[in-house]
Amino acid sequence: MSDRPTDDPKQHPTGNAVKDPDRWVTGDEPMTGAQASYLETLSEEAGEEFDPKLSKADASKKIDELQEKTGRGD
């Protein structure tokens, strides 16, 4: 057995921690295709306009907001 920390992020106490989108290193990059697809669906369900120019971080925050609004959240 080794005293070396594991490389498995699931074994690390913060491995599955949710990080604030405002602190994402890549948060200012364009949203991913998956984010765009899901956000477009949520926007439609919520009766809101879809903004395809959101950053990754802003898209994540908007997804959280619309999940709450549409009842799709946790």
Sine and cosine of phi, psi and omega as CSV:
sin_phi,cos_phi,sin_psi,cos_psi,sin_omega,cos_omega
0.00,0.00,0.58,-0.82,-0.08,-1.00
-0.93,-0.37,0.49,-0.87,0.09,-1.00
-1.00,0.02,-0.01,1.00,-0.03,-1.00
-0.94,0.33,0.69,-0.72,0.03,-1.00
-0.90,0.44,0.51,-0.86,-0.01,-1.00
-0.96,0.27,0.48,-0.88,0.06,-1.00
-1.00,0.01,-0.09,1.00,0.00,-1.00
-0.98,0.19,0.91,-0.41,-0.04,-1.00
-0.88,0.47,-0.40,0.91,0.02,-1.00
-0.94,0.34,-0.36,0.93,0.01,-1.00
-1.00,0.02,-0.21,0.98,0.00,-1.00
-1.00,0.08,0.65,-0.76,-0.07,-1.00
-0.86,0.52,-0.45,0.90,0.03,-1.00
-0.93,-0.36,0.23,0.97,-0.06,-1.00
-0.85,0.52,-0.56,0.83,-0.01,-1.00
-0.94,-0.35,0.30,0.95,-0.01,-1.00
-0.92,0.39,0.60,-0.80,0.04,-1.00
-1.00,0.05,0.81,-0.59,-0.03,-1.00
-0.98,-0.18,0.66,-0.75,0.03,-1.00
-0.85,0.53,0.81,-0.59,-0.01,-1.00
-0.82,0.57,-0.47,0.88,0.03,-1.00
-0.92,0.39,-0.26,0.97,-0.01,-1.00
-0.97,-0.25,0.04,1.00,0.01,-1.00
-0.92,0.40,0.71,-0.71,0.05,-1.00
-0.90,0.44,-0.60,0.80,-0.03,-1.00
-0.98,-0.21,0.29,0.96,-0.09,-1.00
-0.89,0.46,-0.40,0.92,-0.02,-1.00
-1.00,0.00,-0.03,1.00,0.07,-1.00
-0.96,0.27,0.33,-0.94,0.05,-1.00
-0.87,0.50,0.50,-0.87,0.01,-1.00
-0.87,0.49,0.41,-0.91,0.01,-1.00
-0.97,0.24,0.24,-0.97,0.05,-1.00
-0.88,0.47,-0.63,0.78,0.02,-1.00
-0.91,0.42,-0.68,0.74,0.04,-1.00
-0.88,0.48,-0.71,0.71,-0.03,-1.00
-0.88,0.48,-0.70,0.72,-0.01,-1.00
-0.89,0.46,-0.75,0.67,-0.03,-1.00
-0.93,0.37,-0.66,0.76,-0.01,-1.00
-0.91,0.42,-0.60,0.80,0.05,-1.00
-0.90,0.44,-0.67,0.74,0.04,-1.00
-0.89,0.45,-0.75,0.66,0.00,-1.00
-0.89,0.46,-0.66,0.75,0.01,-1.00
-0.87,0.50,-0.69,0.72,0.02,-1.00
-0.88,0.48,-0.73,0.68,0.00,-1.00
-0.90,0.44,-0.56,0.83,-0.04,-1.00
-1.00,0.05,-0.09,1.00,-0.02,-1.00
0.95,0.31,0.49,0.87,0.00,-1.00
-0.91,-0.41,0.38,-0.93,0.02,-1.00
-0.97,0.23,0.69,-0.73,0.05,-1.00
-0.99,0.11,0.77,-0.64,0.04,-1.00
-0.95,-0.30,0.97,-0.23,-0.05,-1.00
-0.96,0.29,-0.07,1.00,-0.05,-1.00
-0.98,-0.18,0.18,0.98,0.01,-1.00
-0.93,0.36,0.50,-0.87,0.10,-0.99
-0.98,0.22,0.17,-0.99,0.06,-1.00
-0.83,0.56,-0.73,0.69,-0.05,-1.00
-0.91,0.41,-0.71,0.70,0.00,-1.00
-0.92,0.40,-0.60,0.80,0.06,-1.00
-0.89,0.45,-0.66,0.75,0.01,-1.00
-0.88,0.48,-0.70,0.72,0.01,-1.00
-0.91,0.41,-0.63,0.77,0.00,-1.00
-0.93,0.38,-0.62,0.79,0.07,-1.00
-0.87,0.50,-0.73,0.69,0.03,-1.00
-0.85,0.53,-0.71,0.71,-0.01,-1.00
-0.89,0.46,-0.71,0.70,-0.04,-1.00
-0.97,0.26,-0.48,0.88,0.10,-0.99
-0.88,0.47,-0.68,0.74,0.02,-1.00
-0.90,0.44,-0.71,0.71,-0.04,-1.00
-0.91,0.42,-0.62,0.79,-0.06,-1.00
-1.00,-0.05,-0.12,0.99,-0.01,-1.00
0.99,0.13,0.23,0.97,0.02,-1.00
-1.00,0.00,-0.06,1.00,-0.01,-1.00
-0.94,0.35,-0.01,-1.00,-0.01,-1.00
-0.81,0.59,0.00,0.00,0.00,0.00
